[in-house]
Amino acid sequence: MVKRTSLNLELELVAEARKVLGTKGTTDTIHRALEDVVRRERLQSLAERTFEELTPEALGELRATRT
């Protein structure tokens, strides 16, 4: 879904983000920045998991079902 909207943006910040992200337009820059924020949050959440359920026995069972 796409929604057209008006935003008040700091153009210098957009220009700096465009350079960092390697994007061309403002819309692409904002989309890429939002994607990066979501990706970072998902990676942080994954890094904080303990995976206690992945015992050596459980891993052995998972591997056995792959063949």
N, CA, C and O atoms as a printed pandas DataFrame, in Angstrom:
     atom_number atom_name residue_name chain_id  residue_number  x_coord  y_coord  z_coord
0              1         N          MET        A               1    0.839   -1.167    0.000
1              2        CA          MET        A               1    0.000    0.000    0.000
2              3         C          MET        A               1    0.892    1.240    0.000
3              4         O          MET        A               1    1.904    1.290    0.699
4              5         N          VAL        A               2    0.515    2.206   -0.769
5              6        CA          VAL        A               2    1.248    3.463   -0.848
6              7         C          VAL        A               2    0.288    4.590   -0.521
7              8         O          VAL        A               2   -0.865    4.584   -0.951
8              9         N          LYS        A               3    0.775    5.560    0.246
9             10        CA          LYS        A               3   -0.035    6.714    0.599
10            11         C          LYS        A               3    0.738    7.973    0.271
11            12         O          LYS        A               3    1.890    8.132    0.674
12            13         N          ARG        A               4    0.103    8.856   -0.453
13            14        CA          ARG        A               4    0.716   10.148   -0.735
14            15         C          ARG        A               4    0.509   11.041    0.473
15            16         O          ARG        A               4   -0.574   11.076    1.057
16            17         N          THR        A               5    1.557   11.764    0.842
17            18        CA          THR        A               5    1.467   12.622    2.017
18            19         C          THR        A               5    2.430   13.786    1.882
19            20         O          THR        A               5    3.320   13.778    1.031
20            21         N          SER        A               6    2.247   14.763    2.709
21            22        CA          SER        A               6    3.170   15.901    2.765
22            23         C          SER        A               6    3.985   15.788    4.045
23            24         O          SER        A               6    3.461   15.432    5.101
24            25         N          LEU        A               7    5.248   16.090    3.938
25            26        CA          LEU        A               7    6.132   16.028    5.097
26            27         C          LEU        A               7    6.978   17.289    5.180
27            28         O          LEU        A               7    7.303   17.903    4.164
28            29         N          ASN        A               8    7.324   17.658    6.381
29            30        CA          ASN        A               8    8.289   18.728    6.595
30            31         C          ASN        A               8    9.622   18.056    6.861
31            32         O          ASN        A               8    9.804   17.424    7.901
32            33         N          LEU        A               9   10.551   18.187    5.931
33            34        CA          LEU        A               9   11.829   17.503    6.039
34            35         C          LEU        A               9   12.972   18.498    6.105
35            36         O          LEU        A               9   12.937   19.556    5.475
36            37         N          GLU        A              10   13.982   18.142    6.876
37            38        CA          GLU        A              10   15.222   18.907    6.867
38            39         C          GLU        A              10   15.990   18.464    5.632
39            40         O          GLU        A              10   16.498   17.344    5.577
40            41         N          LEU        A              11   16.073   19.334    4.651
41            42        CA          LEU        A              11   16.654   18.957    3.369
42            43         C          LEU        A              11   18.131   18.592    3.474
43            44         O          LEU        A              11   18.607   17.731    2.735
44            45         N          GLU        A              12   18.848   19.226    4.368
45            46        CA          GLU        A              12   20.258   18.867    4.556
46            47         C          GLU        A              12   20.390   17.443    5.092
47            48         O          GLU        A              12   21.300   16.709    4.706
48            49         N          LEU        A              13   19.479   17.058    5.981
49            50        CA          LEU        A              13   19.496   15.704    6.531
50            51         C          LEU        A              13   19.143   14.684    5.454
51            52         O          LEU        A              13   19.746   13.613    5.384
52            53         N          VAL        A              14   18.178   15.015    4.625
53            54        CA          VAL        A              14   17.811   14.128    3.520
54            55         C          VAL        A              14   18.995   13.971    2.567
55            56         O          VAL        A              14   19.294   12.864    2.118
56            57         N          ALA        A              15   19.662   15.072    2.261
57            58        CA          ALA        A              15   20.820   15.027    1.359
58            59         C          ALA        A              15   21.939   14.176    1.949
59            60         O          ALA        A              15   22.578   13.405    1.232
60            61         N          GLU        A              16   22.178   14.313    3.247
61            62        CA          GLU        A              16   23.221   13.520    3.903
62            63         C          GLU        A              16   22.842   12.039    3.888
63            64         O          GLU        A              16   23.687   11.185    3.617
64            65         N          ALA        A              17   21.579   11.734    4.179
65            66        CA          ALA        A              17   21.112   10.347    4.157
66            67         C          ALA        A              17   21.224    9.781    2.743
67            68         O          ALA        A              17   21.586    8.618    2.569
68            69         N          ARG        A              18   20.919   10.591    1.740
69            70        CA          ARG        A              18   21.008   10.152    0.352
70            71         C          ARG        A              18   22.435    9.732    0.023
71            72         O          ARG        A              18   22.646    8.717   -0.641
72            73         N          LYS        A              19   23.408   10.501    0.480
73            74        CA          LYS        A              19   24.814   10.149    0.239
74            75         C          LYS        A              19   25.185    8.843    0.935
75            76         O          LYS        A              19   25.832    7.977    0.346
76            77         N          VAL        A              20   24.771    8.712    2.182
77            78        CA          VAL        A              20   25.094    7.514    2.967
78            79         C          VAL        A              20   24.447    6.270    2.367
79            80         O          VAL        A              20   25.072    5.214    2.275
80            81         N          LEU        A              21   23.190    6.409    1.962
81            82        CA          LEU        A              21   22.425    5.264    1.479
82            83         C          LEU        A              21   22.630    4.990   -0.007
83            84         O          LEU        A              21   22.297    3.910   -0.493
84            85         N          GLY        A              22   23.173    5.957   -0.720
85            86        CA          GLY        A              22   23.382    5.781   -2.155
86            87         C          GLY        A              22   22.091    5.807   -2.953
87            88         O          GLY        A              22   21.981    5.153   -3.990
88            89         N          THR        A              23   21.121    6.560   -2.474
89            90        CA          THR        A              23   19.835    6.667   -3.158
90            91         C          THR        A              23   19.805    7.932   -4.000
91            92         O          THR        A              23   20.677    8.793   -3.888
92            93         N          LYS        A              24   18.773    8.028   -4.855
93            94        CA          LYS        A              24   18.694    9.179   -5.755
94            95         C          LYS        A              24   17.659   10.201   -5.332
95            96         O          LYS        A              24   17.983   11.383   -5.220
96            97         N          GLY        A              25   16.443    9.791   -5.098
97            98        CA          GLY        A              25   15.383   10.739   -4.768
98            99         C          GLY        A              25   15.015   10.722   -3.298
99           100         O          GLY        A              25   15.452    9.859   -2.537
100          101         N          THR        A              26   14.204   11.693   -2.917
101          102        CA          THR        A              26   13.775   11.797   -1.525
102          103         C          THR        A              26   12.945   10.587   -1.110
103          104         O          THR        A              26   13.154   10.035   -0.029
104          105         N          THR        A              27   12.009   10.172   -1.957
105          106        CA          THR        A              27   11.173    9.020   -1.623
106          107         C          THR        A              27   12.018    7.773   -1.434
107          108         O          THR        A              27   11.839    7.037   -0.464
108          109         N          ASP        A              28   12.948    7.531   -2.369
109          110        CA          ASP        A              28   13.824    6.365   -2.240
110          111         C          ASP        A              28   14.657    6.440   -0.968
111          112         O          ASP        A              28   14.870    5.429   -0.298
112          113         N          THR        A              29   15.119    7.619   -0.643
113          114        CA          THR        A              29   15.937    7.804    0.559
114          115         C          THR        A              29   15.133    7.487    1.814
115          116         O          THR        A              29   15.622    6.797    2.709
116          117         N          ILE        A              30   13.921    7.981    1.882
117          118        CA          ILE        A              30   13.082    7.736    3.052
118          119         C          ILE        A              30   12.728    6.255    3.154
119          120         O          ILE        A              30   12.781    5.675    4.239
120          121         N          HIS        A              31   12.367    5.645    2.032
121          122        CA          HIS        A              31   12.046    4.207    2.055
122          123         C          HIS        A              31   13.246    3.391    2.520
123          124         O          HIS        A              31   13.112    2.502    3.360
124          125         N          ARG        A              32   14.396    3.692    1.980
125          126        CA          ARG        A              32   15.611    2.952    2.352
126          127         C          ARG        A              32   15.950    3.139    3.822
127          128         O          ARG        A              32   16.344    2.188    4.497
128          129         N          ALA        A              33   15.798    4.362    4.320
129          130        CA          ALA        A              33   16.077    4.634    5.733
130          131         C          ALA        A              33   15.113    3.865    6.632
131          132         O          ALA        A              33   15.518    3.316    7.657
132          133         N          LEU        A              34   13.835    3.826    6.248
133          134        CA          LEU        A              34   12.853    3.083    7.035
134          135         C          LEU        A              34   13.145    1.592    7.004
135          136         O          LEU        A              34   13.049    0.917    8.029
136          137         N          GLU        A              35   13.501    1.074    5.833
137          138        CA          GLU        A              35   13.875   -0.336    5.727
138          139         C          GLU        A              35   15.061   -0.646    6.630
139          140         O          GLU        A              35   15.099   -1.696    7.271
140          141         N          ASP        A              36   16.024    0.261    6.681
141          142        CA          ASP        A              36   17.213    0.055    7.502
142          143         C          ASP        A              36   16.863    0.045    8.986
143          144         O          ASP        A              36   17.404   -0.760    9.743
144          145         N          VAL        A              37   15.967    0.927    9.407
145          146        CA          VAL        A              37   15.548    0.966   10.810
146          147         C          VAL        A              37   14.867   -0.337   11.192
147          148         O          VAL        A              37   15.149   -0.900   12.249
148          149         N          VAL        A              38   13.968   -0.822   10.332
149          150        CA          VAL        A              38   13.255   -2.072   10.607
150          151         C          VAL        A              38   14.239   -3.241   10.638
151          152         O          VAL        A              38   14.155   -4.100   11.516
152          153         N          ARG        A              39   15.163   -3.275    9.692
153          154        CA          ARG        A              39   16.163   -4.351    9.636
154          155         C          ARG        A              39   17.018   -4.368   10.893
155          156         O          ARG        A              39   17.271   -5.429   11.464
156          157         N          ARG        A              40   17.462   -3.193   11.323
157          158        CA          ARG        A              40   18.291   -3.113   12.535
158          159         C          ARG        A              40   17.542   -3.609   13.761
159          160         O          ARG        A              40   18.110   -4.310   14.598
160          161         N          GLU        A              41   16.259   -3.244   13.869
161          162        CA          GLU        A              41   15.456   -3.690   15.005
162          163         C          GLU        A              41   15.300   -5.205   14.989
163          164         O          GLU        A              41   15.401   -5.850   16.032
164          165         N          ARG        A              42   15.058   -5.771   13.823
165          166        CA          ARG        A              42   14.921   -7.229   13.722
166          167         C          ARG        A              42   16.224   -7.928   14.077
167          168         O          ARG        A              42   16.212   -8.947   14.766
168          169         N          LEU        A              43   17.335   -7.395   13.619
169          170        CA          LEU        A              43   18.635   -7.990   13.943
170          171         C          LEU        A              43   18.925   -7.881   15.434
171          172         O          LEU        A              43   19.451   -8.818   16.033
172          173         N          GLN        A              44   18.583   -6.737   16.038
173          174        CA          GLN        A              44   18.798   -6.547   17.472
174          175         C          GLN        A              44   17.956   -7.535   18.265
175          176         O          GLN        A              44   18.428   -8.132   19.233
176          177         N          SER        A              45   16.719   -7.702   17.853
177          178        CA          SER        A              45   15.829   -8.659   18.521
178          179         C          SER        A              45   16.375  -10.075   18.403
179          180         O          SER        A              45   16.350  -10.836   19.370
180          181         N          LEU        A              46   16.861  -10.425   17.239
181          182        CA          LEU        A              46   17.441  -11.753   17.027
182          183         C          LEU        A              46   18.694  -11.947   17.880
183          184         O          LEU        A              46   18.901  -13.020   18.447
184          185         N          ALA        A              47   19.525  -10.918   17.972
185          186        CA          ALA        A              47   20.761  -11.003   18.748
186          187         C          ALA        A              47   20.481  -11.177   20.244
187          188         O          ALA        A              47   21.299  -11.739   20.972
188          189         N          GLU        A              48   19.339  -10.698   20.689
189          190        CA          GLU        A              48   18.997  -10.792   22.110
190          191         C          GLU        A              48   18.375  -12.132   22.488
191          192         O          GLU        A              48   18.241  -12.441   23.672
192          193         N          ARG        A              49   17.996  -12.928   21.496
193          194        CA          ARG        A              49   17.410  -14.237   21.785
194          195         C          ARG        A              49   18.468  -15.180   22.340
195          196         O          ARG        A              49   19.646  -15.087   21.993
196          197         N          THR        A              50   18.034  -16.080   23.198
197          198        CA          THR        A              50   18.967  -17.032   23.808
198          199         C          THR        A              50   18.951  -18.385   23.115
199          200         O          THR        A              50   19.915  -19.143   23.223
200          201         N          PHE        A              51   17.884  -18.698   22.410
201          202        CA          PHE        A              51   17.749  -19.973   21.711
202          203         C          PHE        A              51   17.963  -21.153   22.662
203          204         O          PHE        A              51   18.605  -22.140   22.304
204          205         N          GLU        A              52   17.423  -21.042   23.865
205          206        CA          GLU        A              52   17.565  -22.105   24.861
206          207         C          GLU        A              52   16.983  -23.432   24.380
207          208         O          GLU        A              52   17.434  -24.498   24.799
208          209         N          GLU        A              53   15.982  -23.366   23.502
209          210        CA          GLU        A              53   15.347  -24.585   23.013
210          211         C          GLU        A              53   16.246  -25.363   22.050
211          212         O          GLU        A              53   15.970  -26.524   21.749
212          213         N          LEU        A              54   17.302  -24.742   21.572
213          214        CA          LEU        A              54   18.208  -25.419   20.628
214          215         C          LEU        A              54   19.321  -26.145   21.380
215          216         O          LEU        A              54   20.487  -25.751   21.341
216          217         N          THR        A              55   18.933  -27.196   22.052
217          218        CA          THR        A              55   19.897  -28.039   22.757
218          219         C          THR        A              55   20.610  -28.924   21.737
219          220         O          THR        A              55   20.141  -29.053   20.606
220          221         N          PRO        A              56   21.723  -29.528   22.109
221          222        CA          PRO        A              56   22.394  -30.448   21.182
222          223         C          PRO        A              56   21.458  -31.555   20.687
223          224         O          PRO        A              56   21.534  -31.966   19.529
224          225         N          GLU        A              57   20.579  -32.034   21.568
225          226        CA          GLU        A              57   19.642  -33.079   21.170
226          227         C          GLU        A              57   18.644  -32.555   20.137
227          228         O          GLU        A              57   18.358  -33.228   19.147
228          229         N          ALA        A              58   18.116  -31.350   20.373
229          230        CA          ALA        A              58   17.148  -30.766   19.443
230          231         C          ALA        A              58   17.798  -30.497   18.095
231          232         O          ALA        A              58   17.185  -30.722   17.051
232          233         N          LEU        A              59   19.029  -30.018   18.112
233          234        CA          LEU        A              59   19.744  -29.789   16.854
234          235         C          LEU        A              59   19.964  -31.099   16.107
235          236         O          LEU        A              59   19.851  -31.149   14.882
236          237         N          GLY        A              60   20.278  -32.158   16.847
237          238        CA          GLY        A              60   20.461  -33.466   16.236
238          239         C          GLY        A              60   19.185  -33.942   15.549
239          240         O          GLY        A              60   19.237  -34.499   14.452
240          241         N          GLU        A              61   18.051  -33.725   16.190
241          242        CA          GLU        A              61   16.773  -34.114   15.605
242          243         C          GLU        A              61   16.480  -33.293   14.347
243          244         O          GLU        A              61   16.013  -33.831   13.343
244          245         N          LEU        A              62   16.755  -31.998   14.407
245          246        CA          LEU        A              62   16.534  -31.148   13.229
246          247         C          LEU        A              62   17.401  -31.591   12.060
247          248         O          LEU        A              62   16.945  -31.649   10.918
248          249         N          ARG        A              63   18.636  -31.898   12.357
249          250        CA          ARG        A              63   19.547  -32.344   11.295
250          251         C          ARG        A              63   19.129  -33.685   10.722
251          252         O          ARG        A              63   19.274  -33.921    9.522
252          253         N          ALA        A              64   18.619  -34.555   11.557
253          254        CA          ALA        A              64   18.226  -35.891   11.109
254          255         C          ALA        A              64   17.038  -35.817   10.158
255          256         O          ALA        A              64   16.918  -36.644    9.254
256          257         N          THR        A              65   16.167  -34.845   10.348
257          258        CA          THR        A              65   14.989  -34.739    9.481
258          259         C          THR        A              65   15.312  -34.096    8.140
259          260         O          THR        A              65   14.464  -34.115    7.247
260          261         N          ARG        A              66   16.485  -33.534    7.963
261          262        CA          ARG        A              66   16.864  -32.875    6.715
262          263         C          ARG        A              66   17.327  -33.867    5.652
263          264         O          ARG        A              66   17.339  -33.548    4.463
264          265         N          THR        A              67   17.707  -35.067    6.080
265          266        CA          THR        A              67   18.239  -36.023    5.099
266          267         C          THR        A              67   17.193  -36.982    4.611
267          268         O          THR        A              67   17.485  -37.846    3.784
